[in-house]
Amino acid sequence: MSTKQEAKAKISAAEKGCNKVQTAWNAAHEELSGGVSLNGCGIYHDQGYPLRRKLLAAQVQIKIALAELDAIDWPEDADYDYF
């Protein structure tokens, strides 16, 4: 079990990590929003480049979010008793 100070620090650090995850998640979602143009045959314009750009940009943000999630030292239930 952690001390009160350690528990509060752990919770604060986890909150900051979760904020970073949320920021990256929001950015990925934003990158994927909006449409991409298809021609009358259902084929992407410009050889799918606009879609590829959106997917690659979202992928960067998803990688950031996953790395941040992995880096969080998650508080234990007992840590919240001090908060």
C-alpha positions as CSV (number, residue, x, y, z in Angstrom):
1,M,0.0,0.0,0.0
2,S,1.2,3.5,-0.8
3,T,1.4,6.5,1.5
4,K,-1.0,9.3,1.0
5,Q,1.6,11.4,-0.9
6,E,2.6,8.5,-3.1
7,A,-1.0,7.7,-3.9
8,K,-1.8,11.3,-4.8
9,A,1.3,11.5,-7.0
10,K,0.3,8.2,-8.7
11,I,-3.2,9.4,-9.3
12,S,-2.0,12.7,-10.6
13,A,0.5,11.1,-13.0
14,A,-2.2,8.7,-14.2
15,E,-4.5,11.6,-14.9
16,K,-1.9,13.4,-16.9
17,G,-1.2,10.2,-18.9
18,C,-4.9,9.7,-19.5
19,N,-5.2,13.4,-20.7
20,K,-2.4,12.7,-23.2
21,V,-4.2,9.5,-24.4
22,Q,-7.4,11.5,-24.8
23,T,-5.7,14.2,-26.8
24,A,-4.2,11.7,-29.2
25,W,-7.5,9.8,-29.4
26,N,-9.3,13.1,-30.3
27,A,-6.6,13.9,-32.9
28,A,-7.0,10.5,-34.5
29,H,-10.8,10.8,-34.6
30,E,-10.4,14.3,-36.1
31,E,-8.0,12.9,-38.8
32,L,-10.6,10.3,-39.8
33,S,-13.5,12.7,-39.8
34,G,-14.9,14.0,-43.1
35,G,-15.2,12.1,-46.3
36,V,-13.0,11.3,-49.2
37,S,-14.0,11.6,-52.8
38,L,-15.1,8.6,-54.9
39,N,-15.8,8.7,-58.6
40,G,-19.0,7.3,-60.1
41,C,-17.5,3.8,-60.1
42,G,-16.8,3.9,-56.4
43,I,-13.1,4.4,-56.9
44,Y,-11.1,6.9,-54.8
45,H,-9.9,10.0,-56.6
46,D,-6.2,10.6,-56.7
47,Q,-5.4,6.9,-56.2
48,G,-6.7,7.1,-52.7
49,Y,-4.0,9.6,-51.6
50,P,-6.4,11.7,-49.5
51,L,-7.6,8.6,-47.7
52,R,-4.1,7.3,-47.2
53,R,-3.0,10.7,-45.7
54,K,-6.0,10.5,-43.3
55,L,-5.2,7.0,-42.3
56,L,-1.5,7.6,-41.8
57,A,-2.1,10.7,-39.7
58,A,-4.6,8.8,-37.6
59,Q,-2.2,5.9,-37.2
60,V,0.5,8.3,-35.8
61,Q,-2.0,9.5,-33.2
62,I,-3.1,6.0,-32.3
63,K,0.5,4.9,-31.8
64,I,0.9,7.9,-29.4
65,A,-2.2,7.0,-27.5
66,L,-1.1,3.4,-27.2
67,A,2.3,4.3,-26.0
68,E,0.9,6.7,-23.4
69,L,-1.5,4.0,-22.2
70,D,1.4,1.6,-21.8
71,A,3.4,4.2,-19.8
72,I,0.7,4.8,-17.2
73,D,1.5,3.4,-13.7
74,W,-2.2,2.7,-12.9
75,P,-3.3,3.5,-9.4
76,E,-4.6,0.6,-7.3
77,D,-8.0,0.7,-5.6
78,A,-6.5,1.5,-2.3
79,D,-4.7,4.6,-3.7
80,Y,-8.1,6.2,-4.3
81,D,-8.9,6.0,-0.6
82,Y,-6.4,8.8,0.0
83,F,-7.8,11.1,-2.7
